């Protein structure tokens, strides 16, 4: 079995220059004598040890997953390496309930029978407990632009969690715990620097490099990491929604541009001694991407630059766990910038109305300030109380550039000219200089030994108020208008744990997502459309029954029954406007197991498997059947480890996906795609070999069988989204 790199010896010089000019590894943390050492997250934990890992996401209290309220799982860094999981999506698509969706140019994450649109906004993404969804569309960035090189573990909480976390925590919370080396050194120890680096190349013009360094001294520890990756992507010829035809009268196919590249810089500083508990972080996230099928379902003839960039600075303080009164204070600043050349129509579109096509060029930014204060403590034996307040404000200060090749104001359809671009007003003109504010207050009461029984009770309640002033652009000169959304999110959870290996949980809760600025307030643009008067918050009410049972130290099983009522779900309508599209009620079952077998001779076999079934009780479908999402999901993985060698195989089955009746109205389009998206199966393989104590090589093949797979395109169009064919990646990793 490969030795964990945290324990790698220090090496210098030649390898550092040969692999990268900056290869980084992780420092071995030296615990103080008066505290218990934490688990080494990169070492290969046994199944029994993995199930004892304590999580904080379900209740913000350290608890094992079996005892915590909610359906929670943990994925360690070693598991990510073993299976070759490089993105959050890779991890989620191996978990029960989650499945891939696609919209425009990006893959998103659906869950429990709920298709996910372009915004990917029914998940809340945390980094070290701090929310990281963007401030424009409330998007959780789960694909490769949020890399895992800086992560030591990932906690996954399925189901609603707004009672603690507020907006967006509808389908779950994904919590990334970053690398750290915060333990102090003894007086006679010098500063330590440890490094890790990885280079990866693959087909379709794919290349990636990441490096991370952990340093520590008596007074300060630091983590510095960087990743850059590029791919030409899976570009292919496809129909679009434009109805363009060739000389024979058949619908034309066009190249779908999928090129992508991204960079990520991460810095974390943690003082020791007097200031222990303080953490300072900086994240720089930069993403360039192709245009996919285009914004108005017209595949563009020009690959315009599309770039997103985020600067995030976080300062947080957390008192030591176990204190009589635990305290947490968080301050975050986020700046979201994007530069877009949106090609709505190619040259000659709309019967020649746009002989030069139609392009809108936008450079803009939004700023966000976020703060949290939280206190928790014991009220008595087995009884704890937690409470906190949060405030966030998003502010728009105008655009750096905004013009188009035609006048986009109102319903104007003026012909375009390449020589006279039309200057456009601010994209969020109605809130220029006006903050969008949100105030949240929450409390949680946890009682561990209810009625002197092995029964715990968790009660949670949160109140959120989002409010802002805006100008009515259709009635200039009128007073500013005021808009607010308020939500109450309760939660109750009962956990019956009669033995250390078995628990039974009943839980119910409500979650919500408040509409984001990009869904409410677009102006002077075709990219967004204002819908502030009609848009309502999304809500879900879920009840769950969960059983968790370790049948032996080598076998664990968990099953979950859920009932979820979704209301006012937001998405793009058939006319490309974001609105409250639908409400629906789903019921389902999730079943999962973990297995581990010791084969002797330093060999070990580990496996996981899960199955999900979802049924539509009420909503828009075909005779009550679930539409836009698979009713059946099955996933399994097995890994074999022997000394320096490991082999992991993972299979995913996604059942057929039905369309809605209104998606099959146009006779021409209906003849070009089947009544339902066919079921598919994907097999992935990952082989890893520890070449030396400080170097490892890896071969990863996704979609090993090169299966043809599709994801549903919602509404009435002639195409579905084709998924990638076989991908091959080779990587080399060094630890110094």
C-alpha positions in Angstrom: 0.0 0.0 0.0 1.4 3.5 -0.9 2.8 5.3 2.0 0.8 8.5 2.8 2.6 11.6 1.6 2.2 13.4 4.9 4.9 11.1 6.2 7.2 11.5 3.2 10.8 12.5 4.0 12.2 15.8 3.0 14.0 15.8 -0.4 15.4 18.7 -2.1 16.8 20.1 -5.3 17.0 18.0 -8.4 13.5 16.4 -8.2 12.0 19.8 -7.4 13.4 21.2 -10.6 12.6 18.2 -12.7 9.0 17.8 -11.8 8.0 21.5 -11.3 9.7 24.6 -10.2 7.5 24.4 -7.2 6.4 21.0 -6.0 4.6 21.0 -2.7 3.6 18.3 -0.2 1.8 18.3 3.1 3.5 18.7 6.4 3.2 16.0 9.0 1.3 17.7 11.9 3.0 17.4 15.3 0.2 17.3 18.0 0.7 19.0 21.3 1.1 16.6 24.1 -2.1 17.6 25.8 -4.4 16.8 22.8 -5.3 13.8 20.8 -3.8 13.7 17.3 -6.3 14.0 14.5 -6.6 11.3 11.8 -4.1 11.4 9.0 -6.6 12.2 6.2 -4.2 10.9 3.5 -3.6 7.5 5.0 -5.8 4.6 4.1 -8.4 4.4 6.8 -10.1 1.1 7.4 -13.9 1.0 7.1 -14.3 0.9 10.9 -12.1 4.0 11.2 -13.9 5.8 8.4 -17.3 5.3 10.1 -15.8 6.8 13.3 -14.7 10.0 11.6 -16.5 13.0 13.1 -18.3 15.4 10.9 -19.4 19.0 11.7 -21.7 19.8 8.7 -25.0 18.2 9.8 -25.3 20.1 13.1 -22.1 22.3 13.4 -21.2 19.9 16.2 -18.6 17.2 15.9 -20.5 13.9 15.6 -20.1 10.6 13.8 -22.3 10.3 10.7 -24.4 7.6 12.3 -25.2 9.8 15.3 -25.7 13.1 13.5 -29.0 14.5 12.3 -29.3 14.3 8.6 -28.0 11.9 6.0 -24.3 12.6 5.8 -21.1 11.0 4.3 -17.4 11.8 4.3 -14.9 11.3 1.5 -11.2 11.4 2.4 -8.3 12.5 0.3 -7.1 9.0 0.0 -10.4 7.8 -1.4 -10.3 10.6 -4.0 -6.8 9.5 -5.1 -7.7 5.8 -5.2 -10.7 6.3 -7.5 -9.2 9.3 -9.4 -11.9 11.8 -8.4 -10.6 15.2 -9.5 -13.7 17.3 -9.1 -16.6 17.8 -6.7 -18.9 16.4 -9.5 -16.8 13.2 -9.6 -17.5 12.7 -5.9 -21.2 13.6 -6.1 -21.9 11.3 -9.0 -20.7 8.4 -7.0 -23.1 9.2 -4.1 -26.8 8.1 -3.8 -29.4 10.4 -5.2 -27.1 12.7 -7.3 -26.9 12.5 -11.1 -25.5 14.7 -13.9 -27.7 17.3 -15.7 -26.6 19.6 -18.4 -27.8 23.1 -19.5 -26.2 25.3 -22.2 -22.4 24.9 -21.8 -22.1 23.4 -18.4 -22.8 20.1 -16.5 -24.8 20.5 -13.3 -25.8 18.3 -10.4 -29.4 17.0 -10.1 -30.6 15.3 -7.0 -33.5 13.1 -5.9 -35.5 13.4 -9.1 -35.0 17.1 -9.5 -33.3 18.2 -12.7 -30.8 21.0 -12.3 -30.6 23.9 -14.6 -27.8 26.2 -15.7 -27.4 27.9 -12.3 -26.6 24.7 -10.3 -28.0 26.6 -7.4 -29.9 24.0 -5.2 -26.6 23.0 -3.5 -24.7 25.1 -1.0 -20.9 24.9 -1.2 -18.9 25.5 1.9 -15.1 25.9 2.2 -14.0 25.5 5.9 -17.6 26.3 6.9 -17.9 29.5 4.8 -20.5 29.7 2.0 -18.9 29.9 -1.5 -21.8 30.1 -3.9 -21.4 33.1 -6.2 -23.2 36.3 -5.5 -24.7 36.8 -8.9 -26.7 33.6 -9.6 -26.2 31.7 -6.3 -24.2 29.1 -8.3 -22.3 26.3 -6.6 -19.2 25.8 -8.8 -18.8 22.0 -8.6 -17.0 21.2 -11.8 -13.2 21.5 -12.4 -13.0 25.2 -11.6 -13.3 24.2 -7.9 -10.3 21.8 -7.7 -9.7 19.2 -4.9 -5.9 19.7 -4.6 -6.5 21.9 -1.6 -8.9 19.5 0.1 -8.3 17.0 2.9 -11.9 15.7 3.1 -15.3 16.4 1.7 -18.5 16.2 3.8 -21.8 15.6 2.0 -25.1 16.3 3.6 -28.1 15.2 1.5 -31.5 16.9 1.8 -32.6 20.3 3.1 -30.3 22.3 5.5 -31.6 25.8 5.5 -32.3 25.7 9.2 -28.6 26.1 9.8 -27.3 27.5 6.5 -30.0 29.6 4.9 -30.6 30.0 1.1 -29.5 27.4 -1.5 -29.3 24.4 0.9 -32.2 22.6 -0.8 -30.7 19.5 -2.2 -27.8 19.4 0.3 -24.6 20.9 1.5 -21.1 20.1 0.2 -18.4 21.1 2.7 -14.8 21.1 1.7 -12.3 20.9 4.5 -8.9 22.3 3.4 -5.4 21.2 4.2 -4.0 22.6 7.4 -0.9 22.4 9.6 -2.0 24.5 12.5 -0.3 22.5 15.4 2.6 24.3 17.0 6.2 22.9 17.0 8.4 22.4 20.0 10.8 25.1 21.0 13.8 23.4 19.5 12.2 22.6 16.1 12.9 24.6 13.0 10.5 25.7 10.3 9.3 22.9 8.1 8.4 23.1 4.4 6.7 20.1 2.7 5.6 20.0 -1.0 3.4 18.1 -3.4 2.9 18.5 -7.1 1.1 16.7 -9.9 1.2 16.9 -13.7 -1.7 15.3 -15.7 -2.1 15.0 -19.5 -4.9 13.4 -21.5 -6.6 13.2 -24.8 -8.7 16.1 -26.3 -5.8 18.5 -25.6 -6.1 18.1 -21.8 -3.3 19.2 -19.5 -3.3 20.1 -15.8 -0.7 21.0 -13.2 -1.3 21.6 -9.5 1.1 22.2 -6.6 0.6 22.8 -2.9 3.0 23.7 -0.1 2.5 23.5 3.6 4.9 25.4 5.9 4.9 25.9 9.6 7.0 27.6 12.3 6.4 28.2 15.9 4.2 31.2 15.3 2.5 30.6 11.9 1.5 27.9 9.5 0.7 28.5 5.8 -0.8 26.6 2.9 -0.2 27.9 -0.6 -1.5 26.1 -3.7 -2.1 26.6 -7.4 -3.7 24.7 -10.2 -4.1 25.4 -13.9 -5.8 23.2 -16.4 -6.9 23.3 -20.0 -8.9 21.1 -22.3 -10.2 21.4 -25.9 -13.2 19.6 -24.5 -15.7 17.3 -26.2 -16.6 19.3 -29.2 -19.1 17.6 -31.6 -21.6 18.4 -34.3 -25.2 18.7 -33.1 -28.6 20.1 -34.1 -29.6 23.3 -32.4 -32.9 25.2 -32.0 -32.5 27.6 -34.9 -34.3 25.6 -37.6 -31.5 26.4 -40.1 -31.6 23.9 -43.0 -29.1 22.8 -45.7 -29.6 22.6 -49.4 -31.8 19.5 -49.1 -34.1 21.1 -46.5 -32.8 19.0 -43.6 -31.9 20.6 -40.3 -28.2 21.6 -40.2 -25.7 20.4 -37.6 -23.1 22.7 -36.0 -20.0 22.4 -34.0 -20.6 22.6 -30.2 -17.6 24.4 -28.7 -16.5 22.8 -25.3 -13.0 24.2 -24.8 -12.3 25.2 -21.2 -9.4 26.3 -19.0 -9.2 27.5 -15.4 -6.7 28.6 -12.8 -7.0 28.6 -9.0 -4.8 30.2 -6.4 -5.3 29.3 -2.7 -3.5 30.8 0.3 -4.3 30.1 4.0 -2.5 31.5 7.0 -3.1 30.2 10.6 -1.3 31.8 13.5 -0.3 29.7 16.5 0.0 30.5 20.2 -1.9 33.6 21.2 -3.9 33.9 18.0 -4.6 30.3 17.6 -8.0 29.8 16.0 -7.6 32.6 13.6 -7.6 31.7 9.8 -6.9 34.0 6.9 -7.7 32.7 3.4 -7.5 34.0 -0.2 -9.1 32.3 -3.2 -8.6 33.4 -6.8 -10.7 31.5 -9.3 -10.5 32.1 -13.0 -12.4 30.3 -15.7 -12.6 30.6 -19.5 -15.0 28.5 -21.4 -16.6 27.8 -24.8 -20.1 28.8 -25.9 -21.8 25.4 -26.1 -25.1 25.4 -28.0 -25.4 29.2 -27.6 -27.6 31.5 -25.5 -30.7 31.5 -27.7 -30.2 27.9 -28.9 -28.4 29.1 -32.0 -25.0 27.5 -32.2 -22.8 30.5 -32.7 -20.5 31.0 -35.7 -17.9 32.9 -33.6 -16.3 31.5 -30.4 -16.5 34.7 -28.3 -14.4 35.1 -25.2 -16.3 34.0 -22.0 -14.5 34.6 -18.7 -15.5 34.4 -15.0 -13.3 35.5 -12.2 -13.7 35.5 -8.4 -11.6 37.0 -5.7 -12.6 35.8 -2.2 -10.9 36.8 1.0 -12.0 35.2 4.3 -11.0 36.0 7.9 -12.4 33.7 10.6 -11.9 32.9 14.2 -13.0 29.7 16.0 -12.4 29.0 19.6 -11.0 25.6 20.5 -13.6 22.8 20.6 -14.6 21.8 24.1 -14.6 25.3 25.5 -17.4 26.2 27.9 -18.6 28.8 25.3 -17.5 28.1 21.8 -17.3 31.2 19.5 -17.1 31.6 15.7 -16.7 34.8 13.8 -16.4 35.0 10.0 -16.0 37.8 7.6 -15.9 37.3 3.8 -15.4 39.6 0.8 -16.2 38.3 -2.7 -15.8 40.1 -6.0 -17.3 38.3 -9.0 -16.2 39.6 -12.4 -17.1 38.4 -15.8 -16.3 39.3 -19.3 -18.7 38.0 -21.9 -19.0 38.2 -25.7 -22.4 36.6 -26.1 -23.1 35.7 -29.7 -26.9 35.5 -29.9 -27.3 35.2 -33.6 -24.8 34.2 -36.3 -24.3 36.2 -39.5 -27.4 36.2 -41.7 -29.8 35.1 -38.9 -33.5 35.7 -38.8 -34.0 35.7 -42.6 -31.1 38.2 -43.0 -32.3 40.7 -40.4 -28.9 40.4 -38.8 -26.4 40.2 -41.7 -23.5 40.5 -39.3 -25.0 38.5 -36.5 -25.8 39.9 -33.1 -23.2 40.0 -30.3 -23.4 41.6 -26.8 -20.2 42.5 -25.0 -20.3 42.9 -21.3 -17.6 43.4 -18.6 -19.1 43.8 -15.1 -18.7 42.9 -11.4 -20.6 42.5 -8.2 -19.2 42.8 -4.7 -20.4 40.9 -1.6 -19.8 41.3 2.1 -20.7 38.4 4.4 -20.4 38.2 8.1 -21.3 35.6 10.8 -21.2 35.5 14.6 -22.0 32.2 16.3 -22.0 31.0 19.9 -22.6 27.6 21.3 -22.3 25.9 24.7 -23.6 23.3 27.1 -26.8 24.1 29.1 -26.5 20.9 31.1 -25.5 17.3 30.7 -26.1 16.2 27.2 -27.9 19.5 26.3 -26.3 22.1 24.1 -27.5 25.3 22.5 -26.1 26.9 19.3 -27.2 30.3 17.8 -25.9 32.8 15.3 -26.6 35.7 13.1 -25.5 36.3 9.5 -25.6 39.3 7.3 -24.7 39.7 3.6 -24.8 42.5 1.2 -24.4 42.4 -2.6 -23.5 45.7 -4.3 -23.4 46.6 -8.0 -21.4 49.6 -9.1 -21.8 49.5 -12.9 -20.2 48.0 -15.9 -16.7 48.5 -17.2 -18.0 47.9 -20.8 -21.4 47.1 -22.2 -22.3 47.4 -25.9 -23.9 45.3 -28.7 -24.0 45.2 -32.5 -27.6 46.3 -32.3 -29.9 48.2 -30.0 -31.1 45.7 -27.4 -33.4 48.1 -25.5 -37.0 47.1 -25.3 -38.3 45.1 -28.3 -36.0 46.8 -30.8 -35.0 44.6 -33.7 -32.7 47.1 -35.5 -30.3 45.6 -38.0 -26.8 45.3 -36.9 -23.7 47.0 -38.3 -20.1 46.0 -37.6 -19.0 49.7 -37.6 -21.4 51.3 -35.2 -21.7 49.3 -31.9 -24.6 50.5 -29.7 -23.6 51.5 -26.2 -25.9 49.9 -23.6 -26.9 51.0 -20.1 -25.9 49.2 -16.9 -27.0 45.5 -16.8 -28.4 46.0 -13.3 -29.4 49.6 -13.7 -32.4 49.3 -11.4 -30.1 48.6 -8.4 -27.1 50.7 -9.3 -25.6 51.7 -6.0 -28.3 50.0 -4.0 -27.3 47.0 -1.8 -29.2 43.8 -1.8 -29.2 42.7 1.9 -29.9 39.5 3.7 -30.2 39.0 7.4 -30.4 35.6 9.0 -30.8 34.4 12.6 -30.7 30.8 13.6 -30.7 28.6 16.7 -30.3 24.9 17.4 -31.1 22.9 20.5 -29.5 19.4 20.8 -30.3 16.9 23.6 -28.2 13.8 23.5 -29.9 11.6 26.1 -33.6 12.3 25.8 -35.6 10.7 28.7 -32.5 8.8 29.7 -32.8 6.8 26.6 -30.3 6.3 23.7 -32.4 8.9 21.9 -31.2 12.3 20.7 -33.3 15.3 19.7 -32.2 18.2 17.5 -34.5 21.2 17.0 -33.5 24.0 14.6 -35.1 27.2 13.4 -33.8 30.0 11.2 -35.4 33.2 10.0 -34.1 35.0 6.8 -35.0 38.4 5.4 -33.8 39.5 2.0 -34.6 43.1 1.1 -33.6 45.8 -1.4 -34.7 49.0 -3.1 -34.9 49.2 -6.9 -35.9 51.7 -9.5 -38.8 51.0 -11.9 -37.1 51.7 -15.3 -40.4 51.6 -17.2 -41.6 54.6 -15.1 -38.7 57.0 -14.8 -38.9 59.6 -12.0 -41.1 57.5 -9.8 -39.9 56.8 -6.2 -37.8 53.8 -5.5 -39.6 50.5 -4.9 -39.0 48.2 -2.0 -38.9 44.4 -2.3 -38.4 41.8 0.4 -38.5 38.0 0.8 -38.8 36.4 4.2 -38.5 32.7 5.1 -38.7 30.6 8.2 -36.8 27.3 8.0 -37.5 24.7 10.8 -35.9 21.3 11.4 -36.5 18.5 13.7 -34.5 15.3 14.0 -34.8 12.2 16.3 -31.9 9.7 16.4 -32.3 6.4 18.2 -29.0 4.7 18.7 -29.4 1.6 20.9 -25.9 0.4 20.1 -22.7 1.8 18.6 -23.4 0.0 15.3 -27.0 0.8 14.7 -29.1 4.0 14.5 -32.6 4.9 13.3 -33.4 8.5 12.4 -36.5 10.5 11.6 -36.1 14.0 10.4 -38.1 16.7 8.8 -37.2 20.2 7.6 -37.9 23.0 5.2 -35.3 24.7 3.0 -35.5 27.6 0.5 -33.6 29.5 -2.1 -34.2 33.2 -2.5 -34.1 34.5 -6.1 -30.6 35.9 -7.0 -29.8 39.2 -8.7 -29.4 37.6 -12.1 -32.9 36.1 -11.9 -34.6 39.3 -10.8 -33.0 42.4 -12.2 -31.5 42.3 -15.7 -31.9 45.4 -17.8 -30.5 46.8 -21.1 -29.5 43.2 -22.1 -30.6 40.0 -23.7 -28.5 38.0 -21.4 -30.9 38.4 -18.5 -34.5 39.6 -18.2 -36.0 41.4 -15.2 -38.7 39.4 -13.3 -38.7 41.1 -10.0 -42.5 41.5 -9.8 -43.4 37.8 -10.3 -40.5 35.8 -9.0 -41.0 33.9 -5.8 -38.6 32.0 -3.5 -38.2 28.3 -4.0 -39.1 26.0 -1.1 -38.8 22.3 -0.3 -40.3 20.4 2.6 -38.7 17.0 3.2 -39.3 14.1 5.6 -36.8 11.3 5.9 -36.5 8.0 7.6 -33.0 6.6 7.8 -31.5 3.4 9.1 -27.7 3.0 9.6 -26.3 -0.4 10.5 -22.8 -1.9 10.7 -23.5 -5.5 10.3 -19.8 -6.3 11.0 -16.5 -4.3 11.0 -16.3 -5.2 7.3 -19.8 -4.4 6.1 -22.0 -1.3 6.7 -25.4 -0.6 5.2 -27.7 2.5 5.2 -31.2 3.0 3.8 -33.2 6.2 3.4 -36.8 6.9 2.6 -37.7 10.5 1.7 -40.8 12.5 0.8 -40.0 16.0 -0.7 -42.5 18.7 -1.8 -40.8 21.3 -4.1 -42.6 24.6 -4.7 -41.9 27.5 -7.2 -38.8 25.9 -8.8 -36.9 28.5 -10.9 -35.5 27.7 -14.3 -35.3 28.9 -17.9 -38.7 28.7 -19.6 -39.2 27.6 -23.2 -38.8 31.3 -24.2 -35.5 31.5 -22.4 -36.8 33.6 -19.5 -36.1 32.6 -15.9 -39.3 32.1 -13.9 -41.0 29.9 -11.4 -41.5 26.9 -13.7 -43.2 24.3 -11.6 -43.9 22.5 -8.3 -43.7 18.8 -7.7 -43.7 16.1 -5.0 -41.2 13.2 -5.1 -40.9 10.1 -2.9 -38.0 7.8 -3.1 -35.6 5.4 -1.5 -31.8 5.4 -1.3 -29.8 2.3 -0.3 -26.1 2.1 0.1 -23.4 -0.2 1.4 -19.7 -0.2 2.2 -17.6 -3.4 2.2 -14.0 -4.1 3.2 -12.1 -7.4 3.0 -8.6 -8.1 4.3 -7.0 -10.4 1.8 -3.8 -10.9 3.8 -0.3 -10.2 2.7 -0.8 -6.4 2.8 -3.7 -6.7 0.4 -7.2 -5.2 0.9 -10.4 -5.1 -1.2 -12.8 -2.2 -0.6 -16.2 -1.7 -2.3 -19.2 0.6 -2.3 -22.6 0.4 -3.9 -25.8 2.3 -3.9 -29.2 2.4 -5.6 -31.8 5.2 -5.8 -35.4 5.1 -6.9 -37.6 8.2 -7.2 -41.3 8.4 -8.0 -43.3 11.5 -8.9 -46.4 11.8 -6.7 -47.6 15.2 -8.0 -46.4 17.5 -10.7 -45.9 17.7 -14.4 -45.1 14.4 -16.0 -46.5 11.7 -18.2 -49.3 10.0 -16.3 -47.5 10.7 -13.0 -44.1 9.5 -14.1 -41.0 11.4 -13.3 -39.8 13.6 -16.1 -36.5 15.4 -16.8 -34.7 13.2 -14.3 -33.9 9.5 -14.0 -36.1 7.4 -11.8 -33.4 4.7 -11.3 -29.8 5.2 -10.4 -27.3 2.5 -9.5 -23.6 3.0 -8.7 -20.8 0.6 -7.6 -17.1 0.8 -7.1 -14.4 -1.6 -6.0 -10.7 -1.0 -5.2 -7.9 -3.4 -4.7 -4.7 -2.4 -2.9 -1.5 -4.3 -2.4 1.6 -2.6 -1.1 2.5 0.1 -3.8 -0.3 -0.9 -6.3 -3.9 0.0 -6.4 -6.7 -0.6 -8.9 -10.1 1.0 -8.7 -13.2 0.3 -11.0 -16.4 2.3 -10.8 -19.6 1.8 -12.7 -22.6 4.1 -13.0 -26.0 3.2 -14.4 -28.6 5.9 -15.1 -32.1 4.9 -16.1 -34.1 6.4 -19.0 -35.3 9.9 -18.6 -38.8 10.8 -19.8 -39.8 14.1 -21.4 -42.9 16.2 -20.7 -45.8 16.3 -23.2 -45.1 20.0 -23.9 -41.5 19.0 -24.9 -42.9 17.0 -27.9 -45.2 19.4 -29.6 -43.3 20.5 -32.7 -43.7 17.6 -35.3 -40.3 18.3 -36.9 -38.4 18.2 -33.6 -40.4 15.2 -32.3 -39.2 13.1 -35.2 -35.5 13.8 -34.4 -35.3 12.6 -30.8 -36.9 9.6 -29.0 -39.8 9.8 -26.5 -37.2 9.4 -23.7 -33.5 9.7 -23.3 -32.1 6.1 -23.3 -30.6 4.6 -20.2 -26.8 4.4 -20.2 -23.9 2.8 -18.3 -20.4 4.2 -17.7 -17.4 2.3 -16.5 -14.3 4.1 -15.1 -10.9 2.7 -14.1 -8.0 4.1 -12.2 -4.6 2.5 -11.7 -2.0 3.9 -9.3 1.5 2.8 -8.6 3.9 4.2 -6.0 7.1 4.3 -7.9 9.2 5.4 -4.9 8.5 6.7 -1.4 8.2 10.2 -3.0 6.8 9.6 -6.5 3.6 7.9 -7.9 2.2 7.4 -11.4 -1.5 7.1 -12.3 -3.6 6.1 -15.3 -7.2 7.0 -15.3 -9.7 6.1 -18.0 -13.3 7.4 -17.8 -16.0 5.9 -20.0 -13.8 2.9 -20.5 -16.3 1.2 -22.9 -16.7 4.4 -24.9 -20.5 4.2 -24.5 -22.7 6.8 -26.2 -24.6 8.7 -23.5 -27.0 11.6 -23.5 -28.4 14.0 -21.0 -31.9 15.5 -21.5 -32.4 18.9 -23.1 -35.5 20.4 -21.5 -38.3 22.0 -23.5 -39.2 21.5 -27.2 -35.9 21.2 -29.1 -34.5 18.7 -31.6 -31.4 17.7 -29.6 -30.2 16.3 -26.3 -26.7 16.9 -24.8 -24.2 14.3 -25.8 -21.7 13.3 -23.0 -18.0 12.8 -23.4 -16.6 9.7 -25.1 -13.6 7.8 -23.7 -11.1 10.0 -21.8 -7.6 8.9 -20.9 -5.4 10.7 -18.4 -1.9 10.0 -17.3 -0.4 11.7 -14.2 2.8 11.9 -12.3 2.9 13.0 -8.6 5.8 13.9 -6.4 6.0 14.5 -2.7 9.0 16.3 -1.2 
